[in-house]
Amino acid sequence: MSTTNHTINNANIHTLIASNQFGTFFGIHQKVLEAVWSNLTQPDGNSVAYISMEIGADPDVYNPVKQRLIDLERTSSMDNRLKGFIKKLFQGPEKIPTYSGGLGVLAGDTLKSFADCKIPVVAISLLYRQGYFSQIVDSKLGQIVQTVKWQPEATHGLYLLHEPNNPKKPLHIEIPFYNADNQMTVIKAQVWMKMEINYSLDYFIPEILLDFSLPETPELFKIAAGQLYNSETSIIKALQRRMLGTGIIPALRKLGITSNTYHLNEQHGVMAILQLIAEELHGVVGYPDLSKATDQQIMEATDKVALRTIYTIHTPVKAGHDRFDKSLYAGISHSSCQRILNLLAHDEENPHTYNFTTMAMKVNRAANSVSRLHRDVTHKQFPQFARKISAITNGVHHLTWISDARAEVFNIFPELRNWQHDPGVFAKLGPLVQDPRFRSYLSEAWKKDTAILFDFINTMLLQHRNQKLETWIDPPNFFSSLIDRNTQMNPQVFTVGFARRFSTYKRADLIFDNLDTLCDILVSNNWPINFIFAGKAHPADEPGKSVIKLILDYQKELYKKSNGLANLIFIPNYDMKIAKMMVAGVHAWLNSPKRPLEASGTSGMKAAMNGVPNISIMDGWWAEGYHDGQTGWKFGLEGPVEEANLSESPETLLYSEDSASFYQTLPSILKEFYQTGNNSAFLDKAVMNLALNIPVFNTHRMAAEYLMKYDLRLPEEQKQEMRHFRSLYNSNS
Ligand SMILES: *Cc1c(COP(=O)(O)O)cnc(C)c1O
């Protein structure tokens, strides 16, 4: 069942097109399509359905098909069948903005690694026509939310599937919704497929995206379908979860996909599990009504479905766990489902609500946390399930996040041969650690990436200055009023990056808690420093938005108090492309959450992939990636993980304690940085990140650990490869 290797070269580029009964697809060979489809449609169900509310995989950050055509200098085609596809690829839009942050980007990275490792997986999510949101930032108003305009129809790699053998008719699924009187409304969705094509172009993971925004869709449903994490009202929020969860099984059936294992990437799609339980029950008590089922029958059906379910929990933070009023849920689901929910989703703390984390935690055969520390937290939060919760520490897709300049260096050294296919080769960096040539190339690549970031920032600042003259927007950077074509941000200055969602527990403003202390350190040593910040706050998260505003408010004060030594820049509208530029271009990556609320964090791993050291609280992945200071710096309190530390309320966020610890650590960092030269301890840390952290915090290793939970049959060759990736790290040891 494994696909053979189809080397793509100039001679056979015209074979990069494939068709089946649902459409015609560009970027893979016909044989690849057939092999992938055959894997997913086998009667024995030897495949996994991976369910996620969001998938972040923007084609402007990673696109192996496009890259291959560029390498072969085939950026246009005379072949009539290919022409349209290639035009779309090179001239069409390059963003699929249906993710909000770490959860979605992790899903995208995971699927890319599944594709590279040829694991039979299909992913399912929703297609949001208004994406998440676009962020404008005004220095007086803070974050301003704008609707996203994107065009699925014009985007390369995204296909509207059609009815079998009828290209004129889009494939539809129909989902029943109920009101409080059990009256049914059928809501339709059309079905898109994004292809996550692997690095070698000889495998792909289909991402099935359900699109409920049809002209005939009732208004409330349209709103729920339109925008990721729309939480205007709880009913809209609940409908959105329901659309994902209940859409999954009909969509897979329509496509003939037989996956026997369901992986819930967070609990948002848990309604799929409810549906499987209902089907099991119908098998026992018949149709149409489940009211005859006894509690025991319900629990037996649940046990069967649990055997097919894997659940990844991503956060200890309450906002990440869906809870809905029981009465509200009665208004959108059939009464017989409510009996099941009463048994499975009962919230101990609040008997009037359903808690979908509780349900996902109950109905699975294995659950996992996303780091070791998070496993300990999860064990404290769910003691009754501790036995089945293990750690599978997150990773990032190394081919996506390693910059072009760094990749060029890795390509030169024979010791790193095959790094594209095996992130484990960095574990054998050995002699290169002290190799002056390697160190100097790496340092040059770093400078190149810093130059790219600073070009972007300087251009942005000039634009902000012009914007200020032309529009009502007061741009988000005090510094834009200071620069002109002669004075720009200086890339030789020590530059710290911070970018992620603005949630209060992430404490973006922590290091500015005491500006006097911070500026004293800088001024007394004459150390210049740049801080580059980015990130969105959920539109309904008022405290999160106020932290953005605080960052903007600090800009001028910081500049003045440090006598111009410190510049704080905010880049609006954070996305994967900005993330990639930042993690490779800065000199250190800052992570300042309240321990232990950051379950994993992945942006720091992206920095580590490029050899950029982290300065971080000992939380999430960093407790595993710090290696006694060989790869970066730690600060902040490190007590044992107790229930009492899980509070998110403002007075428990430890601002003064942890910022004081940061100010203690900062001088040694700056000292190391400004002692330049290719023998510096700073470059040591860069090299050690490659050697110690790339082999561990990559999604190939993570996928191999997931595979242990999936219990799939694979060809021997692949099994061996997976064993190798697992040998790189054991998240649970
Ligand atoms: C990686 C990434 C994140 C996640 O960053 P964390 O450090 O896990 O918070 C969020 N948004 C984007 C665009 C990313 O690329």
The ligand as a Tripos MOL2 file, in Angstrom:
@<TRIPOS>MOLECULE
LIG
   15    15     1     0     0
SMALL
NO_CHARGES

@<TRIPOS>ATOM
      1 C1          3.6680   29.2570   16.1100 C.3       1 LIG1
      2 C2          2.5730   30.2390   16.0510 C.ar      1 LIG1
      3 C3          1.7660   30.4590   17.1710 C.ar      1 LIG1
      4 C4          1.9750   29.7280   18.4800 C.3       1 LIG1
      5 O1          2.9370   30.3650   19.2800 O.3       1 LIG1
      6 P1          3.0360   30.0260   20.8500 P.3       1 LIG1
      7 O2          4.4240   30.3030   21.2170 O.co2     1 LIG1
      8 O3          2.7250   28.5620   20.9700 O.co2     1 LIG1
      9 O4          2.0430   30.8410   21.5370 O.co2     1 LIG1
     10 C5          0.7460   31.3980   17.0790 C.ar      1 LIG1
     11 N1          0.5240   32.0740   15.9370 N.ar      1 LIG1
     12 C6          1.2770   31.8870   14.8400 C.ar      1 LIG1
     13 C7          0.9750   32.6630   13.6020 C.3       1 LIG1
     14 C8          2.3280   30.9610   14.8520 C.ar      1 LIG1
     15 O5          3.0660   30.7790   13.7520 O.3       1 LIG1
@<TRIPOS>BOND
     1     1     2 1
     2     2     3 ar
     3     2    14 ar
     4     3     4 1
     5     3    10 ar
     6     4     5 1
     7     5     6 1
     8     6     7 2
     9     6     8 1
    10     6     9 1
    11    10    11 ar
    12    11    12 ar
    13    12    13 1
    14    12    14 ar
    15    14    15 1
@<TRIPOS>SUBSTRUCTURE
     1 LIG1         1 GROUP 0 **** ****
